[in-house]
Amino acid sequence: MNVLVVGGGGREHALCWKLAQSERLTRLIAAPGNPGIARHATCVAVSVDDHDGLVRLAERERADLIVIGPEVPLVAGLADRLRDTGFAVFGPGAAAAALEGSKAFAKDLMARAGIPTARYATFRDAAGARRFCRELGAPVVVKADGLAAGKGAIVCATLDEADEAIARCIERREFGAGGATVVVEEFLRGEEVSFFAVSNGATCAALGAAQDHKTVFDGDRGPNTGGMGAFTPVASVDVSMQDRIMRTIVEPTFAAIARAGAPYRGVLFVGLMLTADGPRVIEYNVRFGDPECQALVSALDGDLLPLLDAAARGAPLPIVPGSSRAAVCVVLTSAGYPARSVTGLPIEGLGEAERVPGVVVFHAGTAAHEGRLVTAGGRVFGVTATAADVPSAIESAYAAAARIRFEGVHYRRDIGRRPRPPQLTEATR
C-alpha cells in the first residue's frame, strides 16, 4: 500500500515509525513531515492547510490510504475533500470533527445522548458566564469553545480566577474566534485518563488508554501546554473499566454522531475523569493525542496499518494490535514554552539518547539547517521508552532525555510518577 500521512509533529513521527514496520506498506509519504519522519518516509513540503496541494500530492503518489494527524485540517474538512476525490481517509469529516472543533457542540451531543459529563452551560456574554460560575461555585472550569492547541481549558480555583478566564476568552479574545463562546462547567474530581477507540463508521474497537501530563512544571504546576509527557498502561483502566467506558461513553458517542448524519471513520480520543460515580467525559479529540500517541504506538505489538485501513474504508475492523509492554514519553521543550519558543538552536546528543535500550526519540519541533539539526518549535522531542513496566520505562526515558542537549532545554522530571488521583492545587491553576 502507498500511505500518505498528513502532519509534521511528534504524533505523526510516531505514526510513521509504526506504519513503516508494516509488511503491507509499499511506500510512505509525509506532508510536510520533519527530519525524524524523513528516516521512515519521503517528506514533501506541503502544508496541512494546503488542501488543494494535498489532493494533488495524493493523486500524484496514488495514495491507497491517507492518515490525517492534526485536528486543524480535520475540523476544516480535509477528510471530506479527500474522500470526495475518491481516497480512503483515516480521520473524521468536518461534521464529526466538530466533536473537537466546538466544545458547545460536543456537550450538547452528550446531553442528548445521555453520556455522563460535567454540568455545564454555554455563553457568548461575559456577564451570563460569570453568573453561572457563581451558581456552580468554585472551583469551576472555563473552556474556549473552539480549537486552542490544548490550552483553552482553564481550571479556576476561585471565582476571581473564573472572572479573569472569561475576560481572557470573551473580552480580550486571547484565543481568537475560538474563545468568543465559552463553556462553563463544574470541576470534576478524580483521575484523568485519555482513552482511544477506532471506528469504521458502523462498529468500533478500543485501542487503549494513556495518561497525559498537561502543565509545564513538575507537580502539575504552571500553565497548560499541548502535553509534557504520557504513559501507558493506566492501572485504573482495567478490563472492567474499559468495558464500562466503551458501553456508557464510546459506543453512545459514535451512535449519536452517526444519528447526526456524520458517521465517524478514524480514532476518537476521549478525555475522561474517573470520578467516584464512574467515568465522565471532559472533552473529545478527533485524532490521536500528542504525546499520548507516542506512548500508545510504541507499546503496540502488532501491525497498525490494517486497523487504520479498515476504519478508513468502512470495512470490518481486524483484531486490534495487543500490547505486552509499558511505554513512557517525556517531552523536551524549548526555553519559555508554552508562552514562547526559541528556535534555531543546535541540538546535540541525539545519537547518544537513541542508544539507550528500548528508546525511540520522536521529533516534534526540529529542522535541518546547514547540515545540522536545530530546534524549530516549542515541543522539540518526545523521548519514548518501552519496557516491561512503567517504572522501568520511566528510568530508560529519563536516561535518554538527559543525553539530549540544546540551550534552554526543559522537561518535567515526574512523568509517570503523578500521585493518583490528582487534586486541584496551585499546579492546576
N, C-alpha and C positions, 0 to 999 in steps of 0.2 A: 504493500500500500504506500502511496505517496501521501504524507501527512503535513499539513501546514499548521503551525502553532502561532497564534497571534498574541504578541506581547513581548516584553523585554526585561522583565524583572525576575526576582528570586523564585516566585511561583512558576513562571514559565521555564526557568532553567531546570527546576525540579521535574517538571512535566517532560521536558525534552530529554533529560537524563534518563528518565524511566522509559519513555517511549523508544529511545534509541536501543534499548535492550531487547525489544520485541523481535521475534523471528518473522513476524508478519510485515515488518517495516521494510520498504524498498528505499524510500528517500524521505528525509526530514528537512523541512524548510521552516525558518522562523522569521517573523516580521514584527519589529525590527531586530529582535534578538539582542545579544550582548556578548562580550568577549568570552564569558563562560559557556554560553549556549553554543558559540561557534565551535566548540570541541565536539559537539554532537550533531549539529545541524548546519545547513547553509543559511547564513543570515542575509536578509535582503532589507535594505534601508527603506521600508515603507512604514509610515506611522500607523498606529492603531486607529487614529482619527481619519485616515485617508481611505474611506470606504471604496471609492472608485478604484484606487490603486490596489487595494486588497483583492477586489474582484478580478482585476486584470492579472494579478500575481497568481491567484488560484487557477485561473484559466490557463495561464502560461505553464504552470507547473503540473497541470492536470491532477489537482488535489483530489484524492479519494475521500479524505476526511479533513475537516478544519476544526481545530480546537481553539476556542477563544478564551484567553486567560483573564483579562481585566474586566471590571464591571462597567467602566465608562462606555466602551463600544457596545456592550450588550444592552445597556439602557438606551443607547442611541439607535438601536435597531440593526446593528451589523449582521446578526444572525439571520434576521428576516431577509435582508438584502442578498446574502449569500444563498439562502435556501431558495429564494425566488429565481436565482440564476441556475439552480439545479444541483447545488452542492449539499453533501451531508455535513451537518454542523453540530458539534457538541457545544451547546450553550443555548439558553432560552431566548425566544424572541422578545421584542420590546414590551409587549403586553404582560408577559410573565416576569420579565426583568424588573417591572415596577415593584415587585416584592422588595427589592433593594433600593430602587430609584426613588420611591416615595414611602416613607415610614407611615404616613397617614393612610395610604392605600393598604399597606400591609396590616396595620392594626384593624382597619375596618373589615378586611377579609377574615382576620382571626375572629373578630366579634361575630360575623355572620356564620362562620363555620363552627363556632363553639370551641375554638382552640385556646387552651389556657395561656393567659398572658397577664401582664400587669394592668390595673385600672388606668385609664388614660382619657385625654381629651385633646382635640386639635384646635389650634388657634392661628389666626393671622394678625390679631391685635394684641399688643403687649399687655394692655390692661386686663383683658379677659384671661390671658395666660397667668398673670400674677394672681388674680382672684382664685383661679383653680389651684394654684400652688398652695394657697392658704387653706383651701378646702381639704387638700390632701395632707398638709403638714409636712415639715421636713423630717428626714431627708427626702428629696424629690429628684427626678431626672428630667432634664430638658434636652430635647433632641431636635436638631435641624432636620426638616422633612427630607431634603434631597441629599445627594452624594456629598460627602465631606472628607473623603480619604481616610475614613476610620476615626475622625477627630470630632465628629458632630454630636456625640452623646456626652452630655455634661452632667456629672453626678454632683448634686448640690447638697451640702450638709446643713445649710441654713437657708432661710427664706431670703436673706440678703444676697446670698450666692445665687439663688434662683432668679432673683430680680436682675442681677448682673448677667446671667446666662441668657435670659430673654432679651436683654438690651443688646448683647453681642449678636444674637441671631436676627431679631426683627428690626431693631432700631439702628444698629451700626452696620448690619449686613456683612459681618465678618466671614460668613460662609456663602456670600453671594446670594443668588436667587434661591439656592437650596435652603437658606435659612429664613426666607420670607414667611414660611409656615413652620410652626413648631408643634411637636407632640410633647405634651407634659404628662408624665406617668409616675405612678408610685414607685418607690425604691423597693426592689426585691432583695431579700437576704438569702444567702445560700452559697453554693459553689457554682461558679460559672464554667460552662463547658461548650466547646464547639463541636457540633455533630454534623456529619456529612452523609448524604444519601444521593443516589443516582436514579434518574427516571428516564424512561423511554417514551413518555407521553401517555402511557397506559398503566404500566406497573413500575415498581420502584424497589430498590435494594439498599440496605445500609452499607456504607463504606467504612465508617469508623468514627472515633471521637478523639479529640485532642484538647489540650488546654493552652490558652494563649496568655501572654503577659503584655498588657497594653501600655502601662505607664513607663516613662523613660528611666526612672531610677529604681534601685533596689527597694524591696519592702513595699512595692506598689505605691511609690511616691512620684509626684511630679505630673506633668501634663500627659494626656493620652497621645499615643502615637499610632502608626499603622500596625504596630506589633513588634515587640522586642525579643520574642522567643516563644517557643512552644514545645510541648512534649506529648507523646503518646506511648502506651495506652493511658487512660484515665481510670484509676482504680474504682471510682464510684459508678462508672458506666459498665456494669457487668451485663451478662446476657439478659437478665430480667429487666434491668433498666433500659437497655437498648430496645427490647421488645415493647416496653411501655412507651418510649419516645416515638417509635415507629407507629404504634397503634393510635396514640392520642394526639400526635402532633404532625409527623411527617406525612403519613398517608392522608389524613384530612386536608393538609395543605395542598398536596398535589391534586386531590379531588376537587377542592374549592377553586383552584386556579384553572382547572380544566372546565368546570362549570361556567367560569367567566369567559370561556372561549379561547383560552390560551394554554393548551396542553404543553407540559414542561419537558424539554429534552436537554438534559445536562445534569450538573451537580447542584444540589441545594445545600447551603451551609446554614444551619440553624443555630443561632446563638441562644443558649439556654441558661437559665438559672435553676439549679436543683434545690428547690425550697423544701421546707418541712412538709408542705402539702403536695409535693410532686414537682415534676419538671414544668417550667413556664418559659414561654418564648420571650426573649429580649429583643431579637431582631432576626431578619433574614438577610443572607447574602446569596447572590445568584451565581457564585463561582467558587473555586477553591480558595480557602483563606491563604493569607500570606502573613506570617510564616507557617501556619498550620500545614499547608500543602507540603512543605519541605520535610516535615516530620512524618506525615502520613505516608507519602510516596516512598520515602526511604525505608519505612518499615514493612511495606508490602512485599510478599514473597513471589507473587506470580506476575503474569503479563497484564498490564493495564490496558493495552490497546484494544483487545476485543470488547472490553466493557464500554469504553468510550465510543467505539464504532457502533455497537449495537444500540446504545442510547441515542446516538445521532440519527440513526436510520429508523428508529421506532421498531426495531427487531427485538425478539425475546432476549432478555438480559442473561448473559452467561454467569456462572458462579463467580462471585466477587473474589478477587485475589485475597488470600489469607495473610495473616501476619503472625510470625512467631517471635518477633523481636520488638524491643522498645527503641524509640528514637527521640532525640533532643536536638532542637535547633536554637542556637544562640546568635542573635543578630548583632552585627558590628555596624555602628553608625558613625557618621561624620560629626565633628565637634559642632555643638549648637543645635543639633537635631532635637525636637521637631520644628523649632522656631525658624531655623535657617540651616543651610548646608554649605560646607566648604568643599569645593570641587577642584579637580586638577592636581590633587596631591599624590605623589608617587607612593606605590604600595610595595612593601617588601614582605618576605616570609611566607608567601602563599604556598610555595612548594613544600616548605617545612611543615606547614599545617596539614597538607594533604597526605603527608607520610604517616600521620597518626592512624593506627589501625581502626577501621570502621568509620572513617570520617570522609565526608564529601563537602566541599565548600561551594555553595551556590552563590552566583553573582547576582546582586540586586541593583547596585548602582556603581558600575565600573565602566571604564572606556580605555581604549588603546590610544596612546598619544606618543608619537615619535618613538615607537618601539617599546614603550613602557606602559604598564598597567597603572591607571590613575583612578582616583575617586571621581564619581560622576553623579552622586545623589546623596540623599540623607541616609537611607539604609544601604550599606555598601555590600555586605556579605551576610549569608545565613550559614554559619558553621554548624553542620549537622552530623551527628554521630549516631550509629546504631550499635546496640549491644543486647545482652541477654535480659537486662532490666534497666529501669530508668536511672538509678544511681550510677551504674556503670557507664551508661551513655552520657550522663552529665560529666563525669570525670574525663571522658575522651573528648567531648566537645570543648570543654574549657582548656584542656591541654593543647588543643589545636588553635583555639582562639588566641591564646597567649603568644603564639608564634607569628601572628599577622601584625604588621606594623605599618602605620601611617600617622601623620601628625594629627593629634586630637582624637584618635580612635576611642570610642566609648562603647561599652556593653555592660548589661546587667550581670551581676555575679550570682544571682539567685534563681535563674531559670530552672524550673522543675522542682524547686525547693519551697514553693509557696505553702504556708500553712493553710489548711482547709478546715472549714470554709473561710474565704476572705471576708473581712468585715469592712464597714465604712470607716476609714481613718483619714488622717491628713493625706495619705498616699493617693486616695481615690478622688480627691477634690480637684 
